Amino acid sequence: MFVKALKGKIHRATVTDIRVDYPGSLGVDSQLMEAVGILPYEEVLVANVSTGARVETYAIPAEAGSGKIEVLGAAARLFSAGDIVIIMNFGYYSPQEIKDIKPKVVLVDSRNQFQRML
C-alpha cells in the first residue's frame, strides 16, 4: 500500500496573470518549481486563499526569476490577478518511506521571489 503525501509547496504566491483562452495549466516561475521539486507537466493542486477555490492542473515552467504565476485555461475563471494561492504537489510513498519524508516548502514575497525554505 502507498500513501499520498505532500511532496512540496509554494506558499502564498500571488497570481500574476490569468488567460482563459489557453489549452490549460499553471505557468510557474521555473526557479520556484525547481526549489520545491515540481517537474514540468507534473500535477499540482492550486488552492486560492483569496476565494477558497481549489483546482487540479499541471505545472508548466515560466521564465526563471520572472515571478510568474499564471492560471491558464478554464481554471482561470476561478482566479484573478492578485489572488493569493498555495501551489502543492504530492507523491506516493510506502509506509516506511513516509516516516522520513519532509516536504519542501518555499515562502515567497509579494513579487513571488524566493524568500526562504520552511
C-alpha positions in Angstrom: 0.0 0.0 0.0 1.2 3.5 -0.8 0.2 6.7 1.0 -0.3 10.0 -0.9 1.6 12.8 1.0 2.7 16.4 0.4 6.0 16.5 -1.6 6.4 20.3 -1.9 4.5 23.6 -2.0 4.9 27.2 -2.9 3.2 29.0 0.0 1.2 32.2 -0.6 2.2 33.2 -4.1 0.4 35.9 -6.0 -1.3 35.2 -9.3 0.3 37.5 -11.8 -2.0 36.8 -14.8 -5.0 34.7 -16.0 -5.6 33.6 -19.5 -8.8 31.7 -20.3 -8.0 31.3 -24.0 -5.2 28.8 -23.4 -5.3 25.0 -23.5 -5.0 24.8 -19.7 -2.3 24.5 -17.0 -0.5 26.7 -14.5 2.6 28.7 -15.5 5.1 28.8 -12.6 8.4 30.6 -12.4 10.8 27.7 -13.1 13.1 28.6 -10.2 10.3 28.1 -7.8 9.3 24.8 -9.4 12.9 23.6 -9.0 13.1 24.7 -5.4 10.1 22.6 -4.4 10.7 19.7 -6.8 7.8 20.2 -9.2 8.6 18.8 -12.6 7.4 20.2 -15.9 3.8 18.9 -16.6 3.6 17.4 -13.1 0.1 17.5 -11.5 -0.4 20.3 -8.9 -3.2 21.3 -6.6 -3.8 25.1 -6.5 -5.7 26.5 -3.5 -6.9 30.0 -3.9 -6.6 31.6 -0.4 -8.5 34.7 -1.6 -11.6 32.8 -2.7 -11.4 29.2 -1.4 -11.4 27.6 -4.9 -9.2 24.6 -5.5 -8.1 23.3 -8.9 -6.0 20.4 -10.0 -4.0 21.0 -13.1 -0.4 20.6 -14.3 2.6 23.0 -14.0 4.5 24.4 -16.9 7.7 26.3 -16.4 7.7 30.1 -16.8 10.8 32.1 -17.2 13.3 31.6 -14.3 13.2 34.5 -11.9 10.2 36.1 -13.5 7.9 35.6 -10.5 5.1 34.5 -12.9 2.2 32.5 -11.6 -0.2 32.3 -14.5 -3.6 30.5 -14.3 -4.3 29.3 -17.8 -7.4 27.8 -19.5 -10.7 27.0 -17.8 -9.2 27.3 -14.3 -8.6 31.0 -15.0 -12.4 31.6 -14.4 -11.8 30.7 -10.7 -8.9 33.1 -10.2 -8.0 36.8 -10.6 -4.6 38.5 -10.9 -3.6 39.4 -7.4 -5.2 36.4 -5.7 -3.0 34.6 -3.1 -2.5 30.9 -3.8 -0.8 27.8 -2.4 0.6 25.5 -5.1 1.0 21.9 -3.8 2.2 18.7 -5.3 2.1 15.2 -3.9 4.0 11.9 -4.1 3.1 8.3 -3.3 5.2 6.7 -0.6 5.5 3.4 1.2 4.7 3.4 4.9 8.5 3.0 5.5 9.3 6.0 3.2 6.7 8.3 4.7 8.5 8.3 8.1 11.4 10.1 6.5 9.6 12.5 4.2 10.0 16.2 4.8 8.1 18.3 2.2 9.9 21.2 0.6 8.1 24.4 1.4 9.1 27.7 -0.2 7.9 31.1 1.0 7.8 33.9 -1.5 7.5 37.7 -1.2 4.7 39.8 -2.9 6.6 39.6 -6.2 6.9 35.8 -6.0 10.6 35.9 -5.4 12.1 33.2 -3.3 12.4 34.2 0.4 13.2 31.1 2.3 12.5 27.4 2.8 10.5 26.3 5.8 
